């Protein structure tokens, strides 16, 4: 037994996060409130999770209804919400079947397992290698942090899982290595979120998809952060004119309620069979009630069309800020996943923005990440612009 009586703990919660000095207790739409009743404009959306804003009415109503009936049952039985959500996701994607889990990391775990089992059991391939890309982020489990192409995420967790290789992102010549490697699958983000909000180049993606098709390599797209409307279409892959074999989703799927999933084409989906994979809580009635309400609202409303106009307005405001402040070197991203590349410490910007009642994020040491909900209004973007301008001025003045 370890004697740790000399260790002083300020909180019983493990220190896996460097938390900002804000305690949030309530949210609605684009706003959150702390325990002192201070109001903040939330342009983090719970890290691209609350895509319909906080506590959206369509999702709240569906959850309240489900709470009166059934919270959980085993996946040994049919779950109506699960069937309906799977049907909705396949009807609006290139996939045919869905596996439900609880998070983005679990979704990518499922994708990796599916790729290996498909290669071994269905194709009889000698290689079960999965290729990912430098600066990617795919999760915090042992397999998904190994898949992640960032050494800082992997530090301290050796030995890492075998069976992963990394190629440079957006490098067309490097893709030729796939022909020699002939891996089981390629896993990529179409916008590297944690890695710096870096979009994939169209020509690079086209070549990648062609190589995968010609060499029978599964093309798996991690849409954890880009999916469910974040980039202006339900899935980011739609903007690249490709059809992935497997799509992993989570975050925005449940409007803040924990849920993840993979959507697979039928040929890939046969890699799983009864007993090969599972999840106790995955796709339970509550989680799929949230997911069903979220996706239904997005698809039946005019929201994605509205987002296009919203994105144009946000881009205009960001360009004006860039013209005023020379330390802003680049604006990049897709849809409502934006990154400001700055010459100063991005974390300082995020910390000082809190004093102006604005919540934003970093994506590395020199990128400010901006993630408003899809429902954000022009008036709220104006409010964001004023708060960020005040933040920039205070930094320039050394206040």
C-alpha positions as CSV (number, residue, x, y, z in Angstrom):
1,X,0.0,0.0,0.0
2,X,1.4,3.4,-1.0
3,X,1.5,6.0,1.7
4,X,0.5,9.3,0.2
5,X,-0.4,11.2,3.3
6,X,2.3,13.8,2.6
7,X,0.6,14.7,-0.8
8,X,-1.5,17.8,-0.5
9,X,-4.6,17.8,-2.8
10,X,-6.6,20.9,-3.5
11,X,-9.4,18.9,-5.2
12,X,-10.3,15.2,-5.3
13,X,-10.5,15.4,-9.1
14,X,-7.4,14.2,-10.9
15,X,-5.3,16.9,-12.5
16,X,-5.7,15.8,-16.1
17,X,-6.7,19.3,-17.1
18,X,-5.3,22.7,-16.5
19,X,-8.6,24.4,-15.7
20,X,-9.4,28.1,-16.1
21,X,-10.7,29.8,-13.0
22,X,-14.3,29.7,-14.0
23,X,-17.0,27.5,-12.6
24,X,-19.9,27.1,-15.1
25,X,-23.3,26.1,-13.8
26,X,-25.8,27.1,-16.5
27,X,-26.0,27.5,-20.3
28,X,-28.5,28.5,-22.9
29,X,-27.8,29.1,-26.6
30,X,-24.5,30.8,-27.1
31,X,-24.1,31.8,-23.4
32,X,-23.0,30.2,-20.2
33,X,-23.1,31.5,-16.6
34,X,-20.8,30.8,-13.7
35,X,-21.5,30.3,-10.0
36,X,-21.3,34.1,-9.5
37,X,-24.0,34.7,-12.1
38,X,-21.4,36.2,-14.6
39,X,-22.5,35.7,-18.2
40,X,-20.0,34.5,-20.9
41,X,-20.3,34.3,-24.6
42,X,-19.2,30.7,-25.4
43,X,-17.3,30.4,-28.6
44,X,-15.9,27.0,-27.6
45,X,-19.2,25.0,-27.8
46,X,-17.8,22.6,-25.3
47,X,-15.0,21.9,-27.8
48,X,-17.2,21.6,-30.9
49,X,-19.8,19.6,-29.0
50,X,-22.8,21.9,-28.3
51,X,-23.4,22.5,-32.0
52,X,-27.0,23.6,-31.4
53,X,-26.0,25.8,-28.5
54,X,-26.5,25.0,-24.9
55,X,-29.6,23.1,-23.8
56,X,-31.3,23.3,-27.2
57,X,-35.1,23.0,-26.9
58,X,-35.6,20.2,-29.5
59,X,-33.1,18.0,-27.7
60,X,-34.2,18.9,-24.2
61,X,-37.8,18.0,-25.1
62,X,-36.8,14.6,-26.5
63,X,-34.6,13.8,-23.5
64,X,-37.3,14.8,-21.0
65,X,-39.7,12.5,-22.8
66,X,-37.2,9.6,-22.8
67,X,-36.5,10.2,-19.1
68,X,-40.1,9.3,-18.3
69,X,-39.8,5.9,-20.1
70,X,-36.5,4.1,-20.2
71,X,-32.9,5.2,-19.4
72,X,-30.9,2.2,-20.2
73,X,-31.1,-1.3,-21.5
74,X,-28.7,-3.8,-22.9
75,X,-27.7,-4.0,-26.6
76,X,-29.0,-7.6,-26.4
77,X,-32.4,-6.0,-27.2
78,X,-33.6,-3.7,-29.9
79,X,-33.6,0.0,-29.1
80,X,-36.0,2.1,-31.2
81,X,-34.1,5.4,-30.9
82,X,-30.9,3.6,-31.9
83,X,-32.5,2.1,-35.0
84,X,-34.0,5.5,-36.0
85,X,-30.8,7.4,-35.5
86,X,-28.8,4.8,-37.5
87,X,-31.3,5.1,-40.3
88,X,-31.0,8.9,-40.3
89,X,-27.2,8.8,-40.3
90,X,-27.0,6.3,-43.1
91,X,-29.6,8.2,-45.1
92,X,-27.5,11.3,-44.9
93,X,-24.1,9.8,-45.5
94,X,-22.3,7.4,-47.8
95,X,-22.4,4.7,-45.1
96,X,-24.7,1.7,-44.6
97,X,-24.4,0.6,-41.0
98,X,-23.7,2.2,-37.6
99,X,-22.0,1.1,-34.4
100,X,-22.8,3.3,-31.3
101,X,-20.4,4.0,-28.4
102,X,-19.9,6.8,-25.9
103,X,-17.2,9.1,-27.1
104,X,-14.9,10.1,-30.0
105,X,-12.0,8.1,-28.7
106,X,-14.2,5.0,-28.5
107,X,-15.4,5.7,-32.1
108,X,-11.9,5.8,-33.3
109,X,-11.1,2.6,-31.3
110,X,-14.0,0.9,-33.1
111,X,-12.8,2.2,-36.5
112,X,-9.3,0.8,-35.8
113,X,-10.6,-2.5,-34.6
114,X,-12.9,-2.8,-37.6
115,X,-10.0,-2.1,-40.0
116,X,-7.8,-4.7,-38.4
117,X,-10.6,-7.4,-38.2
118,X,-11.6,-6.6,-41.8
119,X,-8.1,-7.0,-43.0
120,X,-7.5,-10.2,-41.1
121,X,-10.8,-12.0,-41.2
122,X,-12.4,-10.8,-44.4
123,X,-9.5,-9.9,-46.8
124,X,-6.9,-12.3,-45.4
125,X,-4.3,-9.5,-45.5
126,X,-0.9,-10.0,-43.9
127,X,-0.8,-6.3,-42.8
128,X,-3.1,-4.8,-40.2
129,X,-1.2,-1.5,-40.2
130,X,-3.1,1.8,-39.8
131,X,-1.6,4.9,-41.3
132,X,-2.3,8.3,-39.7
133,X,-0.8,11.7,-40.2
134,X,1.6,14.0,-38.3
135,X,-0.1,16.5,-36.0
136,X,-3.3,14.5,-36.0
137,X,-5.4,13.9,-32.9
138,X,-7.6,10.8,-32.5
139,X,-8.1,10.4,-28.8
140,X,-6.7,9.5,-25.4
141,X,-7.1,5.7,-25.2
142,X,-3.9,3.7,-25.6
143,X,-4.7,2.9,-29.3
144,X,-6.0,6.3,-30.2
145,X,-3.1,8.2,-28.6
146,X,-0.8,5.9,-30.6
147,X,-2.8,6.8,-33.7
148,X,-2.4,10.5,-32.8
149,X,0.6,11.9,-34.7
150,X,1.9,14.1,-31.8
151,X,4.7,13.0,-29.5
152,X,3.5,15.3,-26.7
153,X,0.3,13.3,-26.5
154,X,2.2,10.0,-26.3
155,X,4.8,11.0,-23.8
156,X,4.9,8.7,-20.7
157,X,2.7,6.0,-22.1
158,X,5.3,3.7,-23.6
159,X,5.2,1.0,-24.9
160,X,2.8,2.3,-27.4
161,X,0.5,0.1,-29.4
162,X,2.1,-1.5,-32.5
163,X,0.6,-1.3,-35.9
164,X,0.7,2.4,-36.6
165,X,2.6,4.5,-39.1
166,X,2.6,8.3,-39.7
167,X,2.9,10.4,-42.9
168,X,3.2,14.1,-43.2
169,X,-0.1,15.9,-43.6
170,X,-0.9,17.5,-47.0
171,X,2.2,16.1,-48.6
172,X,1.2,14.5,-51.9
173,X,4.6,12.8,-52.6
174,X,4.5,11.1,-49.2
175,X,1.3,9.4,-50.2
176,X,3.2,7.2,-52.6
177,X,4.5,5.3,-49.6
178,X,1.0,3.8,-49.1
179,X,1.5,1.8,-52.3
180,X,4.5,0.1,-50.8
181,X,3.1,-0.1,-47.2
182,X,-0.3,-1.4,-48.3
183,X,-1.8,-0.8,-44.8
184,X,-5.2,-2.1,-43.7
185,X,-6.5,1.5,-43.5
186,X,-5.7,5.2,-43.4
187,X,-7.3,7.4,-40.7
188,X,-7.3,11.1,-41.2
189,X,-9.0,14.4,-40.1
190,X,-10.1,16.6,-42.9
191,X,-9.4,19.5,-40.6
192,X,-6.8,18.9,-38.0
193,X,-8.4,20.5,-35.0
194,X,-6.1,20.0,-32.0
195,X,-3.2,20.0,-34.4
196,X,-3.7,23.7,-35.3
197,X,-6.9,24.0,-37.3
198,X,-5.3,22.9,-40.6
199,X,-7.6,21.9,-43.5
200,X,-6.6,19.2,-45.9
201,X,-5.8,20.3,-49.4
202,X,-8.3,19.1,-52.0
203,X,-5.7,17.7,-54.4
204,X,-4.0,15.8,-51.5
205,X,-7.3,14.3,-50.4
206,X,-8.2,13.3,-54.0
207,X,-4.9,11.5,-54.5
208,X,-5.2,9.8,-51.1
209,X,-8.7,8.5,-51.9
210,X,-7.6,7.3,-55.3
211,X,-4.6,5.4,-53.8
212,X,-6.8,3.8,-51.2
213,X,-9.4,2.7,-53.7
214,X,-6.8,1.2,-56.2
215,X,-5.0,-0.6,-53.4
216,X,-8.0,-1.8,-51.4
217,X,-7.1,0.3,-48.3
218,X,-9.9,1.3,-46.1
219,X,-10.3,5.1,-46.1
220,X,-11.4,6.2,-42.6
221,X,-12.3,9.8,-41.8
222,X,-12.3,11.1,-38.3
223,X,-15.2,13.6,-38.2
224,X,-15.3,13.8,-34.4
225,X,-14.7,17.6,-34.5
226,X,-15.8,18.4,-38.0
227,X,-19.0,16.4,-38.1
228,X,-22.6,17.2,-37.5
229,X,-22.6,20.4,-39.4
230,X,-19.5,22.1,-37.9
231,X,-17.9,22.8,-41.3
232,X,-21.1,23.8,-43.0
233,X,-22.2,20.4,-44.3
234,X,-23.3,17.5,-42.1
235,X,-19.9,15.9,-42.7
236,X,-16.7,17.6,-43.9
237,X,-16.0,14.8,-46.4
238,X,-18.9,16.0,-48.5
239,X,-16.9,19.1,-49.4
240,X,-14.0,16.9,-50.7
241,X,-16.1,14.8,-53.2
242,X,-14.9,11.5,-51.6
243,X,-16.7,8.6,-50.0
244,X,-15.0,7.2,-46.9
245,X,-15.4,3.5,-46.0
246,X,-15.7,4.4,-42.3
247,X,-16.6,7.7,-40.6
248,X,-16.1,8.3,-36.9
249,X,-18.3,10.8,-35.1
250,X,-19.1,12.1,-31.6
251,X,-19.0,15.6,-30.0
252,X,-21.8,17.4,-31.8
253,X,-23.9,14.2,-32.3
254,X,-25.6,14.5,-28.9
255,X,-25.6,18.3,-28.3
256,X,-23.5,17.6,-25.2
257,X,-24.9,14.3,-24.2
258,X,-22.2,11.6,-24.4
259,X,-22.5,9.6,-27.6
260,X,-20.1,8.4,-30.4
261,X,-20.5,6.3,-33.4
262,X,-18.9,4.9,-36.6
263,X,-20.7,4.8,-39.9
264,X,-19.4,2.2,-42.3
265,X,-20.0,1.1,-45.8
266,X,-21.5,-2.4,-45.9
267,X,-18.3,-4.0,-47.3
268,X,-16.3,-2.7,-44.3
269,X,-19.1,-3.3,-41.7
270,X,-19.0,-7.0,-42.3
271,X,-15.7,-7.0,-40.4
272,X,-17.8,-6.9,-37.2
273,X,-20.1,-9.8,-36.2
274,X,-21.8,-10.7,-32.9
275,X,-19.2,-10.9,-30.2
276,X,-16.5,-9.1,-32.0
277,X,-17.1,-5.7,-30.5
278,X,-19.5,-4.1,-28.1
279,X,-20.3,-1.3,-25.6
280,X,-22.5,-1.5,-22.5
281,X,-23.7,2.1,-22.7
282,X,-23.3,2.6,-26.4
283,X,-26.5,3.7,-28.2
284,X,-28.6,3.5,-25.0
285,X,-32.1,5.1,-25.1
286,X,-31.1,8.4,-23.6
287,X,-27.9,8.9,-25.7
288,X,-29.7,8.1,-28.9
289,X,-32.7,10.2,-28.0
290,X,-30.2,13.2,-27.8
291,X,-28.6,12.2,-31.1
292,X,-31.9,11.6,-32.9
293,X,-33.2,15.0,-31.8
294,X,-30.0,16.8,-32.8
295,X,-29.6,15.3,-36.3
296,X,-33.3,15.5,-37.0
297,X,-33.3,19.2,-36.2
298,X,-30.3,19.9,-38.3
299,X,-31.7,18.0,-41.3
300,X,-35.3,19.3,-41.1
301,X,-34.4,22.9,-40.4
302,X,-32.6,25.4,-42.6
303,X,-29.7,25.5,-40.3
304,X,-26.9,24.3,-42.6
305,X,-28.0,26.9,-45.2
306,X,-28.0,29.6,-42.5
307,X,-24.5,28.5,-41.4
308,X,-23.1,29.4,-44.8
309,X,-24.2,33.0,-44.4
310,X,-23.0,33.0,-40.8
311,X,-19.5,31.8,-41.8
312,X,-19.2,34.5,-44.4
313,X,-20.1,37.1,-41.7
314,X,-17.6,35.7,-39.2
315,X,-14.9,35.6,-41.8
316,X,-15.4,39.3,-42.6
317,X,-15.1,40.1,-38.9
318,X,-11.9,38.0,-38.5
319,X,-10.3,39.6,-41.6
320,X,-11.0,43.1,-40.1
321,X,-9.3,42.0,-36.9
322,X,-6.3,40.7,-38.9
323,X,-6.0,44.0,-40.7
324,X,-5.9,45.9,-37.4
325,X,-3.4,43.6,-35.6
326,X,-0.1,42.6,-37.2
327,X,0.4,39.7,-34.8
328,X,-2.4,37.8,-36.6
329,X,-0.6,36.0,-39.4
330,X,-3.3,33.7,-40.8
331,X,-7.0,32.7,-40.6
332,X,-7.6,29.1,-41.4
333,X,-10.2,26.4,-41.0
334,X,-13.6,25.4,-42.4
335,X,-17.1,26.5,-41.6
336,X,-17.4,27.4,-37.9
337,X,-14.1,25.7,-37.0
338,X,-11.7,28.6,-37.2
339,X,-8.1,29.1,-36.2
340,X,-6.2,32.4,-35.8
341,X,-2.5,31.9,-36.3
342,X,-0.7,34.5,-34.0
343,X,2.8,35.5,-33.3
344,X,2.1,35.8,-29.6
345,X,1.1,33.2,-27.0
346,X,-2.4,32.0,-27.9
347,X,-3.0,30.9,-24.3
348,X,-2.5,34.5,-23.1
349,X,-5.2,35.6,-25.5
350,X,-7.6,32.9,-24.2
351,X,-6.9,33.8,-20.6
352,X,-7.4,37.5,-21.1
353,X,-10.6,37.0,-23.1
354,X,-12.2,35.5,-20.0
355,X,-12.0,38.9,-18.4
356,X,-14.0,40.2,-21.3
357,X,-16.6,37.5,-20.8
358,X,-15.5,35.6,-23.9
359,X,-14.6,31.9,-24.0
360,X,-12.3,30.7,-26.7
361,X,-9.6,28.0,-27.1
362,X,-6.1,27.2,-28.2
363,X,-5.0,24.7,-30.8
364,X,-1.3,24.6,-30.0
365,X,0.9,27.4,-28.7
366,X,0.2,29.9,-31.5
367,X,-3.3,29.2,-32.7
368,X,-6.5,30.5,-31.2
369,X,-9.4,28.2,-31.9
370,X,-12.9,29.6,-32.4
371,X,-15.9,27.3,-32.3
372,X,-19.3,29.1,-32.0
373,X,-22.5,27.1,-32.1
374,X,-24.1,26.6,-35.5
375,X,-27.0,28.6,-34.2
376,X,-24.8,31.7,-33.5
377,X,-26.4,35.0,-34.6
378,X,-24.7,38.0,-36.3
379,X,-25.4,40.1,-33.2
380,X,-23.4,37.5,-31.2
381,X,-20.6,37.5,-33.7
382,X,-20.5,41.3,-33.3
383,X,-20.3,40.8,-29.5
384,X,-17.5,38.3,-30.0
385,X,-15.6,40.7,-32.3
386,X,-15.8,43.6,-29.7
387,X,-14.7,41.3,-26.9
388,X,-11.8,39.9,-28.9
389,X,-10.7,43.4,-30.0
390,X,-10.7,44.5,-26.3
391,X,-8.6,41.5,-25.5
392,X,-6.1,42.3,-28.2
393,X,-5.9,45.9,-27.1
394,X,-5.2,45.0,-23.5
395,X,-2.4,42.6,-24.6
396,X,-0.9,45.3,-26.8
397,X,-1.0,47.8,-24.0
398,X,0.5,45.3,-21.6
399,X,-2.5,45.5,-19.3
